[in-house]
Amino acid sequence: MSYSSPKKMLKQIGSKPAKMKKYNKYNVSKERSTGKSLRKCERCGNTRGIINKYGLSLCRRCFRDIATDIGFKKYD
């Protein structure tokens, strides 16, 4: 089966429970317990450059923006 968009296919097989179950088995993403996608920036949702130390969970860009506000100092 080839469709131009996944929404179109879901609409067509939505009324057929057996086909829907098979579609979900092979095409729906599974729940992750580890990996990069679980660690996201709390502020912007970015998954790259995360700083988890001290329980921050911020990306490096957001950390630079609010570092002085949360008590970090920049040493020269």
Contacts in CASP RR format, 6 or more apart in sequence:
PFRMAT RR
TARGET T0000
AUTHOR 0000-0000-0000
METHOD contacts of the structure
MODEL  1
MSYSSPKKMLKQIGSKPAKMKKYNKYNVSKERSTGKSLRKCERCGNTRGI
INKYGLSLCRRCFRDIATDIGFKKYD
1 9 0 8 1.000
3 9 0 8 1.000
9 23 0 8 1.000
10 23 0 8 1.000
13 19 0 8 1.000
13 20 0 8 1.000
13 23 0 8 1.000
14 20 0 8 1.000
32 38 0 8 1.000
36 47 0 8 1.000
37 47 0 8 1.000
39 47 0 8 1.000
39 50 0 8 1.000
39 52 0 8 1.000
39 57 0 8 1.000
40 46 0 8 1.000
40 47 0 8 1.000
40 50 0 8 1.000
40 57 0 8 1.000
41 47 0 8 1.000
41 50 0 8 1.000
41 57 0 8 1.000
41 58 0 8 1.000
41 59 0 8 1.000
41 62 0 8 1.000
42 57 0 8 1.000
42 58 0 8 1.000
43 58 0 8 1.000
43 59 0 8 1.000
43 62 0 8 1.000
43 66 0 8 1.000
44 59 0 8 1.000
44 61 0 8 1.000
44 62 0 8 1.000
45 59 0 8 1.000
46 59 0 8 1.000
46 61 0 8 1.000
46 62 0 8 1.000
48 59 0 8 1.000
49 59 0 8 1.000
49 60 0 8 1.000
50 57 0 8 1.000
50 58 0 8 1.000
50 59 0 8 1.000
51 57 0 8 1.000
51 58 0 8 1.000
51 59 0 8 1.000
51 60 0 8 1.000
51 63 0 8 1.000
56 63 0 8 1.000
58 66 0 8 1.000
67 74 0 8 1.000
68 74 0 8 1.000
END
